[in-house]
Amino acid sequence: MTYGPDTPRYHATTDKPVHYLAVANARGEPIGYLWANDEDGAAGWCPRPGGDPVRLDEGQEWLARLGEAKGRGLAPTAALAELVRGSDPRRPSHIVPGSLAAAASLTALTELAGRITEADDRRLLARLDRANSHAWHELRQGLAELTDEDRDVQWRPAARIRAALGQSATRSTASGSIASSARWSPSAP
């Protein structure tokens, strides 16, 4: 399945309540949410930040499945129901059984997806490369070089924070404290 420019699509946003399903990777770790709202004809994928890089590729697969359902004329919540029935826990991602829930809005679901849990912290700690002492030294040095102004993160010209965060992110990626797939890549100024 591919999710390309010609794939039928539900509307990508709504300001109304949404029904959603939790999606997990093969290890049972949450990677995102499928959501739908029939009133606005909207449905989509809401990934969780960080974590398993599979969430991005799998998100595209789930969007392609939603597109197929849209192409057959299914209402968004009917598409979710169909996806539940076809979900297989042996695949790289699957719908968590019994996870159907409602959120007051897509914004509320996005906030839920963005919450970092203790389980997320444990997964991150388990992936740290403790043997790469050079990277840890670089990270420690980079953190020590941050000024109070650097720490007072506010929205300001991207060029100004790009330099401050770029070095820390590179050091964090080398140490394993930031997955390379989750690293922010700035646009050209």
C-alpha positions in Angstrom: 0.0 0.0 0.0 1.2 3.5 -0.8 0.0 6.8 0.3 0.6 9.1 -2.6 -0.8 12.3 -4.0 -3.6 10.4 -5.8 -4.8 8.5 -2.7 -8.3 9.5 -1.7 -8.3 11.4 1.6 -10.6 12.2 4.4 -10.3 15.8 5.6 -7.2 16.1 7.7 -8.6 18.3 10.5 -11.7 18.9 12.5 -12.6 21.1 15.5 -15.2 18.7 16.6 -14.9 15.6 18.9 -13.0 12.6 17.5 -13.1 8.9 18.0 -9.7 7.3 18.2 -7.8 4.0 18.4 -4.4 3.4 19.9 -1.8 1.8 17.5 1.2 -0.1 18.9 4.4 -1.5 17.4 5.2 -5.2 17.4 6.5 -4.9 21.0 3.2 -3.4 22.2 4.6 0.1 22.6 2.2 2.9 21.6 3.3 4.7 18.4 0.2 6.8 17.5 -3.5 7.1 17.1 -6.0 6.7 14.3 -8.8 9.2 14.6 -12.1 10.0 12.9 -15.0 12.4 12.9 -18.0 11.7 10.6 -19.6 15.1 10.8 -16.6 16.8 9.1 -15.7 13.7 7.0 -12.3 13.8 8.7 -9.8 11.0 9.7 -6.1 10.7 10.1 -3.0 9.6 11.9 -1.6 11.3 15.0 1.9 10.0 15.8 3.5 10.0 19.2 6.7 11.9 19.3 10.1 10.2 19.6 10.1 6.5 20.3 10.1 3.8 17.6 11.0 5.2 14.2 8.5 2.7 12.7 5.8 5.1 13.7 6.4 7.3 10.7 6.4 4.5 8.1 3.5 2.7 9.8 1.6 6.0 9.9 1.8 6.2 6.1 0.5 2.6 5.9 -2.4 3.4 8.2 -3.2 6.6 6.1 -3.1 4.5 3.0 -5.6 2.1 4.5 -7.8 5.0 5.5 -7.5 6.3 1.9 -8.6 2.9 0.5 -11.7 3.1 2.8 -12.4 6.6 1.6 -12.1 5.4 -2.0 -14.8 2.8 -1.2 -17.1 5.5 0.2 -16.9 4.5 3.9 -17.6 7.1 6.6 -14.6 7.8 8.7 -15.8 5.9 11.8 -16.8 3.0 9.6 -13.2 3.0 8.3 -11.9 2.8 11.9 -14.2 -0.2 12.5 -12.9 -1.9 9.4 -9.3 -1.3 10.5 -10.0 -2.8 13.9 -11.3 -6.0 12.3 -8.3 -6.2 10.0 -5.6 -5.5 12.5 -3.0 -8.2 13.2 -0.7 -8.0 16.2 2.0 -9.9 14.2 2.4 -7.0 11.9 4.9 -4.1 12.5 2.0 -2.2 14.0 -1.5 -3.0 15.1 -4.5 -1.5 16.8 -4.6 -2.1 20.5 -7.6 -4.2 21.3 -10.3 -2.3 23.3 -8.6 1.1 22.7 -11.5 2.8 21.1 -12.1 6.1 22.9 -13.2 9.7 22.3 -11.5 13.0 22.7 -13.1 16.4 22.9 -11.1 17.6 19.8 -8.2 16.7 17.6 -6.2 19.2 19.6 -6.9 17.2 22.7 -5.8 14.0 21.0 -2.6 15.7 19.8 -1.9 16.8 23.4 -2.5 13.2 24.6 -0.2 11.9 21.9 2.5 14.3 23.0 2.6 13.3 26.6 5.8 11.6 27.6 5.2 8.7 30.0 7.4 6.8 32.4 7.4 3.9 30.0 8.7 6.3 27.3 11.5 7.3 29.7 12.4 3.6 30.4 12.5 2.8 26.7 14.8 5.8 26.1 17.1 4.8 29.0 17.3 1.2 27.6 18.5 2.5 24.3 21.3 4.8 25.6 24.7 3.9 24.3 26.5 3.9 27.7 29.8 2.7 26.1 30.2 5.8 23.9 32.1 7.8 26.5 33.3 10.4 23.9 29.7 11.2 23.0 28.7 11.6 26.6 31.7 13.9 27.2 30.6 16.0 24.2 27.0 16.1 25.5 28.2 17.2 29.0 30.4 19.8 27.4 27.6 21.1 25.2 25.2 21.3 28.1 27.8 23.2 30.2 28.2 25.7 27.3 24.5 26.6 27.3 23.9 30.1 28.6 20.8 31.2 30.6 19.6 32.8 27.3 19.9 29.4 25.6 17.9 27.7 28.4 15.2 30.4 28.2 13.8 28.9 25.0 11.3 31.2 23.4 10.1 31.5 19.8 12.7 33.7 18.2 14.4 33.7 14.9 15.3 30.1 14.0 18.8 31.0 13.0 19.5 32.0 16.6 18.4 28.8 18.2 19.6 26.6 15.4 23.2 27.0 16.5 22.4 26.5 20.2 20.3 23.4 19.7 22.2 21.9 16.7 25.3 21.0 18.7 23.4 19.6 21.6 21.2 17.5 19.3 24.2 16.1 17.5 25.8 15.2 20.9 22.6 13.7 22.1 22.2 11.6 19.0 25.7 10.3 19.3 25.1 9.3 23.0 21.8 7.6 22.1 19.7 10.0 24.2 18.0 11.2 21.1 17.1 8.7 18.4 18.4 9.9 15.1 14.9 9.4 13.6 13.4 11.8 16.1 16.0 14.5 15.6 14.7 17.9 14.5 16.1 19.0 11.1 15.9 22.7 10.5 14.8 24.2 7.2 17.2 26.4 5.3 17.0 30.0 6.5 
